[in-house]
Each structure stands twice: as C-alpha cells, then as structure tokens.
Amino acid sequence: MNHVKTLYMAWSKKSGERRGYHHGNLREALIAAALKLIAEKGPAGFSFAEAARAAGVSPAAPYRHFRDRDALLADVARRGFERFGADLTRAWDGGQPHPYRAMENLGRAYLAFARTQPAYYAAMFECQLPPDASREFSQAAEHAFSILRQACEALCALMPADQRPPASMMSYHVWAMTHGIASLFARGDVARRKLPMAPENLLEAGLLLYLRGLGLEGL
C-alpha cells in the first residue's frame, strides 16, 4: 500500500509539473524569475537552481530551454535590448523634428529605460556576458547601438564635409556619456547615486558642451 502511495505521489508531482509547463510557459516563467532575482540580488547574485526554484519548477527543468545560467541571462539581456531598441527608435523618430532635438530625445529615452527597467538594464550591461554570448543577443545589442550611430551620422551631416568627425567615434563618445549618467544617476534601483539636478538636465548640458566643441552650436 505504501508503495502504491509513493508511486501516486510521484506521478502527481510529475503530472502537476507538466501541467505547469503547459498552463504557463516554462521559458517565460524562467525569464520572469530571472528578472525578479536580478532586481533583488543583481545579475551575479543567484544560481541557475535558484531561478528554477523561483519559477516553481525542478532544478532540472530549465535545461529544457537553456544550457546554463549564462544562456538564461543572455536571453533576458536580448529581450532587454529589443525593448531598448524599440524605445530608442521611437525617440529618434527618423531625426524629427531636427537631428539635434531628436538626439536629446534619444538621450532621454536612454535614461528613462534605465529608470523604468532596472532589471533589464542590469542584465544588458552588468551580467558580464561576452558580446557574442548568442547571435540573437549580439544582434539585438548592435541594433540598439545602430540607432545612436545613425543619430550621430545625421548630426555630422550638418557640418562642412572637411570638418566632420568620424560618426562612429562620435557615437561612442555620446554613448559613454549617456550610459555613465544613466548608470550613476538615472537607474531605478538602489545603485542610483544622488544628484542635485535631474539626470536629463545633466545629460542635456553634457551634450550641448560636447556638440559645441565639435562646432555644432546654434542648431
């Protein structure tokens, strides 16, 4: 009788787990669990087994979709970059109403993403994944950066041809400044530093000084 009860309990547990996979979605449950853990502990603060436990599945279940914890983080980061790229695309809006103003909108969208999506932001930039962790991850990241590069190309086009800086170099400068302000002062988690002004104002002033230095003042 005890043997039958043991078999029944094992079957029930296994059956319930399978129902969970179909009822929700194991991959989505793991992504949600990873985002929650990143928000609580940072991208390096939890194990693959903890992600499984947070998703309510067995330690072996995540291997159905991810080879290891880094693969799970790469998928979280990929999704973050896709959302990020969509936000930047809307903000840039093809350079309307003017490339300079559109660049400011781009910067504000960058800061807004860091503030409103801190778990995604941490996964994208702080999980110590190599840029080629997965093809999808690298493509999503490159697409997001390409919007900034496009903005810099549009601004460079406003300058005389013999005075234009390399647009790629300019995009790295603007990226470094924007990312630094976002990471220090605009994020939505406990890592945000205090600043006696709005991060958007700091970024606007920094962009103004940088672009004036390139000869793009008075736009």
N, C-alpha and C positions, 0 to 999 in steps of 0.2 A: 504494500500500500504506500509506504514511504517512497519507494522507487517511482511509482506512478505519479505521486505528488511532485517529486523532484522534476520529472520529465515535463509535467504540465506547467510548472512554474518557469522552467527554462524555455518552453515553447511560447508561453505567454509573453515573457520578456522579449524574446526574439521577434514575435509577431507584433508586439507593440512598437518596437523599434522600427520595424519595416513600415508600419502604418505612419509613423512619424516622418519617415523619408518621403512618403507619398503625399501625406497631408500638407506638409510644408515643402521645403526643398532643402536637401542636405547642404548643398553648396551655399545657398542663400543664408541658411542658418549659421553656417560657419563664418561667412563674411560678417554677418551681424554680430556674432560673438566676438570675432577678432576686433571689430571696431569698438565694441564696448570695453574690451580688455585694453586696447590701445589708449582709450580715453582715461582708463583708471590707472594703468601701470606704465604706459609708454610702449612703443613698438618692440622694445627689447625685454619687456618685463613679464612675459608669460611664455609658457611652453605650448607645444602642439597638443599635448594631453589636456592642458587647461582650456584650450579653445574648444576641444571636443566636449569637455565637461560643461562648459558654459553654454554650448549648443544643445546639451541634453542628450548626447549620443555617446557610444562607447569609444574608448581610445583608438580603436582600430578603424572606426567609421570614416574619419577624414581622409584616409588613404584611398577611398573610393574616388576622390576628386583631386587630391593634392599629394604630391610625392613627399612633402615635408612642410615644416613651418614656413620656410622661406618662400615656397611656392604659394602658400596661402597669403602671405604678406604681399607678394608680387601681384597677386590678383586684386587685393584690396587697393594697392597703390595704383594699379592700372585703372580701376574704376574711378579712383580719385582724380587721376589725370584726365580721364574722359569728361568728368563733370567740370573740372577746372578749365579744360579747353573750351567747352561749350560756354562757360561764363565769360571767358576772355573774348571769344568770338563775338558774343552779343555786345560786350562792352566796346570792342574796337569798331564794330558796325561798318566795316569797309573804309574806315578813316573819316567817317562823317561825325560832326559837320565840318571838321577840319582836322588834319592829322595831329596837330598839337593838342587840341582838346580831346581828341579820341585817345591819345596816349595817356592823358590824365585819367580818362575813364577806365582805361586798361589797368592803370595802377590801382585805382580804387577797387576794381573788381578783384585784383590780386589780394589786397588787404581784406576785403570782405570774405573771400574764401577762407583765408587763414583764421578769421574770427568765427565764422559760422560753421566751418567743417574742420575743427581741430584734429579729430582722429584721422580723417583722410589726409590732412596736411602732414601730420606726423608720419604716417605710413609712406607718403610720397617722398619725403625729404630726410627722414631720420631713421629709416629701418636698415640702413647700411647695406642695401641690396646693390649689386653691380648694375650698371645701366643696361646690360644685356641679360638681366635675370630671366626675361622671357621676351619673345618677339612682340607680343601684344603690349607688354609693359613699356618697352622702349619706343614702340610706335606711338603710343598714347602720350608719352612724355615729350617726344620730338614734335608731335603735332601742337601741343600746348606752347612749346617754345617757339615754334614757327610763326605763331601769331605775333609774338613780340618782335621777332625778326622782321616780319612784314611791316609792322608799325615803324620800325627804325628805318627800313628802306624807304618808306613813304616820306619820312622826315628828311632823310638825306637827299631825296629828290628835290626838295625845296631849296637846296643850296646850289651855288655855282658848281659846275662839274669838277673844276680843279681844286675845290675846297672841301669836297665831301670826304668824311672819314669812312673807313670800311664799315658797312652796315652791320656786319657780323660782330665786329669789335664793340660797336655802339650797343648792340643788343645785349652783349654780356655785361657791359657797364651798367645799363639800366636794370637788367635782371638782378645783378648783385645788390644794387641799391634797394630795389623794391623788395627783394627777398630778405635782405637784412632788416629792413624796417618791419616787414610782416612778421618775421621770426622773433624779433625782440619786443615789439610794441603792439602788434595788432592781432595776435593769436587769441583764441577763445579758451585757453586752458591756463593752468597755474604757472606756466612758463612765461607768461606775458610780463614784461617789465613796465614799471610806471613811467609815464611821460607827461610833462606839463603842457601838452598840447595834443590835439587829435593826430593820430598817425597819418591820416590823409593830408593834413596840413604840412607835416614834416616831409612827406613824400613830394607834395606839390612844390615846396620850396627847393628840395634837392634836385628835382627835375628841372626847375627853372634855372638854377645855377649851372647845372651841367649843360643844358642846351644853349644857354647864353655863351658858355665857354666855347661851344662849337660854332658860334656865330648864328644861332637860330633865335635870337632875341627879337621881340617885336612882332611875333606871329599872331 
